[in-house]
């Protein structure tokens, strides 16, 4: 899923490769997906996108925006994978959208569980996208303890650590994926209530949010996710599907997995006491 480390990585990779290239042809889905969300009829995307030149690409929050000339944009969000192929490569058998560029290279767009592929003119009419564009990222120096304290103050008293960071996009681009290592590095259990957190725990949570996301982004995203070229990120996750039931690197206790708030949480009960 697209979260801050992946959207930033893919945005930077895609801009280097795509800027200045024109969209030659657009192909619609070979594999219909009931949870692939489009802007209107995707069969009309060709009329909107073909002939347009890529001016820039920006990754932010859980989105990647491809800005084209004539005020046209193509945005992907959250569960959509965007993969670049050289002219010599074969396209995948299944995709929700395929965009061919003027040099013969192409991009496939594939939705995992759910995701959006939105082609539009002007502004993307989505509240989470607007908030993401206009919010400070934890990767920015200006996102300080005052900003984090504001997030804490404006959240419910009995909210859990997971709900605080991974729901309602209180911090755009922080979701259930990056959450796991952020909480581990802060020694905070996913179910820990905000009302029970000490000032020290809140301070550790802020510092972990900043440093963990920076490490993930600097290393090109998490090893559980793919970049623009189909490669896994270089950041080795501490808590993820790759490490469940493995020994905790801190204490040796087993890493556990439980369902919680509509998704899985991973934790070490010895290091993250409830």
VEXLUMVEX-500616 format. One line per 2 residues: for each residue x, y, z of C-alpha. Coordinates in steps of 0.02 Angstrom, whole numbers, plus 50000, padded with zeros to 5 digits. Layout:
X Y Z  ...
END
This chain:
50000 50000 50000  50059 50176 49961
50118 50264 50117  50244 50404 50139
50404 50305 50102  50333 50229 49943
50243 50382 49875  50399 50489 49898
50512 50356 49821  50399 50322 49672
50370 50508 49643  50557 50543 49634
50593 50390 49526  50449 50425 49407
50492 50609 49383  50670 50566 49330
50607 50441 49201  50445 50521 49140
50472 50710 49135  50464 50772 48956
50389 50613 48883  50220 50611 48797
50079 50487 48818  50056 50400 48651
49918 50275 48687  49806 50218 48830
49741 50041 48851  49597 49998 48967
49586 49854 49089  49622 49675 49040
49566 49626 49215  49412 49710 49287
49427 49745 49473  49272 49790 49573
49375 49896 49694  49472 49993 49562
49401 50169 49569  49407 50284 49418
49353 50461 49379  49200 50431 49270
49214 50309 49125  49394 50244 49109
49363 50206 48925  49373 50395 48900
49544 50411 48981  49626 50397 48811
49537 50553 48749  49599 50649 48901
49777 50582 48914  49840 50541 48739
49958 50673 48669  49989 50752 48839
50167 50780 48899  50227 50740 49075
50284 50899 49162  50315 50831 49338
50278 50691 49460  50248 50715 49646
50225 50587 49783  50138 50643 49943
50041 50555 50079  49961 50402 50000
49956 50478 49825  50067 50498 49673
50019 50637 49551  50078 50637 49370
50055 50816 49308  50033 50837 49120
50019 50990 49009  49851 51073 48977
49814 51060 49164  49782 50871 49152
49836 50751 49289  49839 50565 49324
49836 50518 49509  49853 50351 49594
49809 50319 49775  49838 50196 49916
49818 50021 49843  49870 50053 49662
50039 49993 49599  50121 50095 49461
50260 50000 49369  50376 50061 49231
50432 49949 49086  50564 49974 48952
50513 49957 48768  50599 49788 48760
50496 49716 48903  50331 49623 48890
50177 49702 48968  50091 49608 49109
49942 49501 49064  49830 49588 49191
49814 49774 49225  49681 49904 49262
49763 50033 49147  49914 50036 49030
49994 50197 48968  50117 50190 48821
50243 50332 48804  50316 50408 48647
50483 50316 48667  50396 50145 48674
50412 50124 48862  50252 50102 48960
50173 50105 49133  50053 49978 49203
49929 50019 49341  49871 49874 49449
49754 49878 49597  49785 49758 49741
49642 49750 49867  49574 49922 49820
49643 50081 49745  49608 50230 49635
49668 50281 49462  49602 50455 49430
49625 50554 49268  49558 50731 49274
49573 50911 49223  49606 51041 49356
49592 50994 49540  49567 50818 49608
49403 50827 49704  49450 50714 49849
49460 50775 50029  49605 50662 50077
49705 50717 49925  49675 50900 49966
49725 50875 50147  49881 50781 50094
49935 50921 49977  49909 51053 50110
49981 50963 50262  50157 50957 50331
50242 50789 50309  50337 50712 50455
50484 50710 50334  50489 50900 50340
50588 50992 50475  50437 51103 50507
50340 50953 50569  50395 50970 50751
50330 50922 50923  50207 51068 50917
50128 50992 50760  50123 50820 50838
50048 50888 50998  49910 50965 50892
49871 50793 50819  49864 50723 50995
49753 50862 51063  49630 50849 50919
49605 50661 50935  49484 50572 51054
49543 50543 51233  49530 50353 51229
49595 50328 51053  49724 50189 51034
49899 50215 50965  49853 50124 50804
49694 50224 50778  49787 50386 50816
49916 50359 50679  49828 50248 50552
49648 50309 50540  49565 50467 50474
49730 50519 50391  49772 50631 50539
49950 50623 50472  49928 50598 50284
50023 50448 50218  50044 50362 50386
49945 50200 50383  49941 50025 50452
50102 49976 50361  50228 50103 50424
50136 50110 50591  50208 49943 50648
50391 49994 50656  50350 50169 50717
50264 50096 50869  50399 49965 50896
50538 50094 50894  50437 50199 51017
50403 50048 51130  50216 50082 51120
50086 49942 51101  49961 49965 50957
49815 49955 51081  49890 50078 51205
49764 50216 51244  49816 50396 51221
49744 50439 51392  49865 50316 51473
50021 50372 51381  50151 50463 51483
50238 50619 51419  50391 50511 51390
50291 50389 51282  50220 50533 51180
50393 50605 51156  50461 50436 51101
50315 50417 50981  50352 50585 50900
50537 50548 50881  50503 50374 50811
50378 50445 50687  50511 50562 50619
50661 50446 50619  50574 50287 50562
50489 50370 50414  50653 50454 50364
50746 50288 50369  50610 50202 50268
50611 50340 50137  50801 50357 50127
50811 50171 50090  50683 50178 49950
50531 50113 50043  50492 49954 50138
50543 49778 50086  50358 49730 50087
50319 49853 49946  50374 49883 49764
50450 50039 49688  50422 50114 49514
50533 49981 49435  50455 49833 49524
50593 49813 49653  50565 49791 49839
50614 49936 49949  50780 49931 50040
50711 49958 50215  50702 49793 50310
50542 49795 50411  50556 49746 50594
50371 49704 50612  50280 49642 50457
50217 49486 50369  50402 49449 50335
50448 49439 50519  50296 49373 50611
50342 49228 50728  50525 49276 50712
50626 49325 50867  50617 49508 50915
50785 49590 50872  50784 49678 51042
50737 49542 51165  50714 49377 51073
50529 49359 51112  50421 49305 50965
50343 49439 50855  50155 49421 50863
50012 49459 50744  49833 49500 50792
49681 49570 50702  49638 49745 50762
49534 49889 50690  49506 49809 50521
49685 49753 50492  49830 49660 50568
49947 49729 50701  50120 49658 50734
50209 49684 50900  50328 49616 51031
50234 49602 51194  50395 49611 51295
50455 49773 51213  50284 49851 51187
50195 49822 51350  50008 49853 51355
END
